[in-house]
Amino acid sequence: MSEPAGASSVGRRAVTVRVLGVLALASVIVVGLWLGSRPLEPADRPDRPSPAAGAGTPSAKASEATPSAEPPPLDGLHVVLDPGHNGGNAENVAQINAQVGDGRGGAKSCNTVGTSTLTGYPEHAFTWDVAQRARDLLQADGARVTLTRSDDTSVGPCVDVRGRTAGDVDADVLVSIHANGSENPAAQGYFAIVSAPPLNEPQGEPSRALATALLGALGEAGFPPSGSYASALSERADLGTLNWAERPAVILELAEMRNPEEAELVQTEEGRQRYAEAVAAGLAAWAG
């Protein structure tokens, strides 16, 4: 038997709803399959480190150049300082009077006692103190320093040994530190001595250039130059320390120990420090 008209209409609507539901579900499945099959866009991808944080990009610290330490100003310079005379010379006269070669085919005494102030302060003590102070200053600026003697109580060394030291240790320069002992108490001031005529190339213009630098530094430090020599530079052929030198070499007479004012100055630590600073400054100027 056929259904009544009202029931048939309700049945058709129910069928229609079921069909629409199936179609909607099918659409969802199709869209889902399509979305799953396409590549993810950048915005869809999981969070990951940005290129700036990646291993392939140098960090700020890695890209900063590490500055290299500047070498000290006198790095590579090797200086021989020769403190004149020695504390044991006076008690060993026979030893210091022994003859050694003078570097020009003649002979002369191994060494001498040196001078002193009128109150008895000895040249050997002055030169030893100044040499040590100058050594410390030069080493602080990177120079290597060799002293020709290791104390102020021994004898010598002889002048030929002193003169050859710079060549023996492969140093760049030799500065022999002294103080003068003129009998005239009015004499004052510093001067330098070079070997003349020179026996080799370093004893020529290189030694004169060294003398000029040292004399200039003493003048800049406020010390008076000697009036006994033109430009405070003396030339001598009889000094074994200079004649035996194979490097630029100068004997530096820093003061007149018989002059009352300079005698007082050399006996003070302040005065000796000033002389040492001038010696170091002169060597620095010479080294360039």
C-alpha positions as CSV (number, residue, x, y, z in Angstrom):
1,M,0.0,0.0,0.0
2,S,1.2,3.4,-0.9
3,E,2.2,5.9,1.8
4,P,0.0,8.8,2.6
5,A,1.0,12.2,0.9
6,G,2.4,13.8,4.1
7,A,4.7,11.0,5.0
8,S,6.1,10.9,1.4
9,S,7.2,14.6,1.6
10,V,9.0,14.0,4.9
11,G,10.8,11.0,3.5
12,R,12.1,13.0,0.5
13,R,13.4,15.7,2.8
14,A,15.3,13.2,5.0
15,V,16.9,11.7,1.9
16,T,17.9,15.1,0.7
17,V,19.5,16.0,4.1
18,R,21.5,12.7,4.1
19,V,22.7,13.3,0.5
20,L,23.9,16.9,1.4
21,G,25.7,15.6,4.5
22,V,27.5,13.0,2.4
23,L,28.5,15.7,-0.2
24,A,29.8,18.0,2.6
25,L,31.9,15.3,4.2
26,A,33.3,14.4,0.8
27,S,34.2,18.0,0.2
28,V,36.0,18.2,3.5
29,I,38.0,15.1,2.7
30,V,39.0,16.4,-0.7
31,V,40.1,19.7,0.7
32,G,42.1,18.0,3.4
33,L,43.8,15.8,0.9
34,W,44.7,18.8,-1.3
35,L,46.1,20.8,1.7
36,G,48.2,17.9,2.8
37,S,49.7,17.4,-0.6
38,R,51.0,21.0,-1.2
39,P,54.4,22.3,0.2
40,L,54.2,24.4,3.3
41,E,54.5,28.1,2.8
42,P,57.1,29.9,5.0
43,A,54.3,31.1,7.3
44,D,53.0,27.5,7.7
45,R,56.4,26.0,8.6
46,P,57.4,25.3,12.2
47,D,59.5,27.9,13.9
48,R,63.2,27.6,13.2
49,P,66.3,29.8,13.8
50,S,66.5,32.8,11.5
51,P,69.5,33.0,9.2
52,A,71.2,35.6,11.5
53,A,71.3,33.1,14.3
54,G,72.4,30.2,12.1
55,A,75.8,28.6,12.2
56,G,76.6,29.8,8.7
57,T,76.7,33.5,9.6
58,P,79.7,34.8,11.7
59,S,78.7,36.1,15.1
60,A,79.5,39.7,16.0
61,K,82.3,38.5,18.3
62,A,83.8,36.2,15.6
63,S,83.8,39.0,13.0
64,E,85.6,41.4,15.3
65,A,89.3,41.4,14.5
66,T,91.5,40.8,17.6
67,P,94.0,43.7,17.7
68,S,97.6,42.4,18.0
69,A,99.7,43.8,20.9
70,E,102.1,46.6,19.8
71,P,105.7,45.6,20.3
72,P,107.7,47.8,22.8
73,P,109.5,50.7,21.2
74,L,113.0,49.2,21.5
75,D,112.0,45.6,20.7
76,G,114.9,43.9,18.9
77,L,117.6,46.4,20.0
78,H,120.6,44.9,21.8
79,V,122.7,47.3,23.8
80,V,126.1,46.9,25.5
81,L,126.6,49.3,28.4
82,D,130.2,49.5,29.7
83,P,130.4,51.0,33.2
84,G,133.9,52.4,33.3
85,H,136.6,51.0,35.7
86,N,135.7,48.7,38.6
87,G,135.8,48.8,42.4
88,G,138.6,46.3,42.8
89,N,141.0,48.0,40.4
90,A,142.7,50.2,43.1
91,E,143.8,47.1,45.1
92,N,145.0,45.2,42.2
93,V,147.5,47.6,40.5
94,A,149.7,44.9,39.0
95,Q,146.7,43.3,37.3
96,I,145.3,46.4,35.8
97,N,148.7,47.6,34.7
98,A,149.3,44.5,32.7
99,Q,149.7,45.4,29.0
100,V,147.1,44.6,26.4
101,G,146.7,45.5,22.7
102,D,145.4,49.0,22.1
103,G,143.7,48.0,18.8
104,R,146.2,49.9,16.6
105,G,149.2,47.7,16.9
106,G,150.4,49.2,20.2
107,A,149.9,48.3,23.9
108,K,148.4,50.0,26.9
109,S,147.3,49.2,30.5
110,C,144.5,46.7,31.0
111,N,142.4,49.2,32.9
112,T,142.7,52.2,35.3
113,V,141.3,53.2,38.6
114,G,139.3,56.1,37.4
115,T,138.7,59.5,39.0
116,S,136.7,60.7,42.0
117,T,135.1,63.8,43.5
118,L,137.2,65.8,45.9
119,T,135.2,64.2,48.7
120,G,136.2,60.7,47.5
121,Y,133.1,59.5,45.7
122,P,134.6,57.2,43.0
123,E,133.9,57.2,39.3
124,H,133.5,53.4,39.2
125,A,130.6,53.7,41.7
126,F,129.0,56.4,39.6
127,T,129.3,54.6,36.3
128,W,128.0,51.3,37.8
129,D,124.9,53.0,39.3
130,V,124.1,54.9,36.1
131,A,124.6,51.8,33.9
132,Q,122.2,49.8,36.0
133,R,119.6,52.5,35.9
134,A,119.9,52.9,32.2
135,R,119.7,49.2,31.7
136,D,116.4,49.0,33.6
137,L,115.0,51.8,31.5
138,L,116.0,50.3,28.2
139,Q,114.7,46.8,29.2
140,A,111.4,48.4,30.2
141,D,111.1,49.6,26.6
142,G,111.9,46.1,25.2
143,A,115.7,46.4,24.6
144,R,118.1,43.6,25.5
145,V,121.0,44.9,27.6
146,T,124.4,43.4,28.3
147,L,126.8,44.9,30.9
148,T,130.5,44.5,30.5
149,R,130.9,43.8,34.3
150,S,128.5,42.2,36.7
151,D,129.4,44.0,39.9
152,D,131.4,46.9,41.4
153,T,133.9,45.0,43.5
154,S,135.9,43.0,40.9
155,V,138.9,43.9,38.7
156,G,138.6,44.9,35.0
157,P,137.7,43.7,32.5
158,C,140.5,45.0,30.3
159,V,139.8,47.6,27.7
160,D,140.2,45.2,24.8
161,V,137.6,42.9,26.3
162,R,135.2,45.8,26.9
163,G,135.6,47.0,23.3
164,R,135.1,43.6,21.8
165,T,132.0,42.8,23.9
166,A,129.4,44.2,21.5
167,G,130.8,42.1,18.6
168,D,131.2,39.0,20.8
169,V,127.5,39.0,21.9
170,D,126.2,40.3,18.5
171,A,124.9,43.5,20.0
172,D,123.9,46.6,18.0
173,V,125.8,49.2,19.9
174,L,128.3,50.0,22.7
175,V,128.1,52.9,25.1
176,S,130.9,53.2,27.6
177,I,129.8,55.3,30.6
178,H,132.4,57.5,32.3
179,A,132.9,60.8,34.1
180,N,135.8,63.1,33.6
181,G,138.4,64.3,36.2
182,S,139.8,67.6,34.9
183,E,142.2,69.2,37.4
184,N,140.5,72.5,36.7
185,P,137.4,72.7,39.0
186,A,135.9,75.2,36.7
187,A,135.6,72.6,33.9
188,Q,132.1,71.3,33.6
189,G,129.8,69.5,31.3
190,Y,129.4,66.3,29.2
191,F,131.2,65.2,26.1
192,A,131.5,62.1,23.9
193,I,134.6,60.4,22.4
194,V,134.8,58.5,19.2
195,S,137.6,56.6,17.6
196,A,139.6,58.5,15.0
197,P,140.7,57.8,12.5
198,P,138.1,54.9,12.4
199,L,139.5,51.4,12.0
200,N,136.3,50.0,10.5
201,E,133.0,51.2,9.1
202,P,131.0,51.2,12.4
203,Q,133.6,53.4,14.0
204,G,133.0,56.0,11.4
205,E,129.7,57.7,10.7
206,P,127.6,55.2,12.7
207,S,129.6,56.1,15.8
208,R,129.3,59.8,15.1
209,A,125.5,59.4,14.7
210,L,125.4,57.6,18.0
211,A,127.4,60.4,19.7
212,T,125.1,63.0,18.2
213,A,122.0,61.3,19.6
214,L,123.5,60.8,23.0
215,L,124.8,64.4,23.2
216,G,121.4,65.7,22.1
217,A,119.6,63.8,24.8
218,L,121.9,65.1,27.5
219,G,121.3,68.6,26.3
220,E,117.6,68.1,26.2
221,A,117.8,66.8,29.8
222,G,119.2,70.2,30.9
223,F,122.9,69.2,31.4
224,P,125.5,71.7,30.1
225,P,127.9,70.6,27.3
226,S,131.6,70.7,27.8
227,G,133.3,73.8,26.5
228,S,136.6,72.0,25.9
229,Y,135.6,70.4,22.6
230,A,133.7,71.7,19.6
231,S,130.2,70.3,19.7
232,A,131.2,68.4,22.8
233,L,132.8,65.7,20.6
234,S,136.3,64.5,21.1
235,E,138.3,62.3,18.6
236,R,141.0,60.0,19.9
237,A,143.1,57.2,18.6
238,D,144.5,55.9,21.9
239,L,141.4,54.4,23.6
240,G,141.4,50.6,23.4
241,T,137.7,50.3,24.2
242,L,136.8,52.3,21.1
243,N,139.6,50.9,18.9
244,W,138.5,47.3,19.4
245,A,134.8,48.0,18.8
246,E,133.1,46.3,15.8
247,R,129.8,48.1,16.4
248,P,129.0,51.8,16.7
249,A,130.7,52.8,19.9
250,V,131.0,55.9,22.0
251,I,132.7,56.8,25.3
252,L,130.4,59.1,27.2
253,E,131.9,61.5,29.8
254,L,128.8,62.5,31.6
255,A,130.2,65.1,34.1
256,E,133.3,66.7,35.6
257,M,133.7,65.1,39.0
258,R,136.0,67.8,40.2
259,N,133.5,70.5,39.5
260,P,131.7,71.3,42.8
261,E,128.2,71.5,41.3
262,E,128.5,68.4,39.2
263,A,130.3,66.5,42.0
264,E,127.3,67.2,44.2
265,L,124.9,66.1,41.4
266,V,126.6,62.8,40.6
267,Q,126.4,61.8,44.3
268,T,122.6,62.0,44.4
269,E,120.2,59.3,43.3
270,E,118.2,62.0,41.5
271,G,121.2,63.1,39.6
272,R,122.2,59.6,38.6
273,Q,118.7,58.8,37.5
274,R,118.6,61.9,35.3
275,Y,121.9,60.8,33.6
276,A,120.5,57.3,33.1
277,E,117.3,58.7,31.6
278,A,119.4,60.8,29.2
279,V,121.5,57.8,28.1
280,A,118.4,55.7,27.5
281,A,116.7,58.6,25.6
282,G,119.8,59.0,23.4
283,L,119.9,55.4,22.5
284,A,116.2,55.4,21.7
285,A,116.7,58.4,19.5
286,W,119.6,56.7,17.7
287,A,117.6,53.5,17.2
288,G,114.9,55.5,15.6
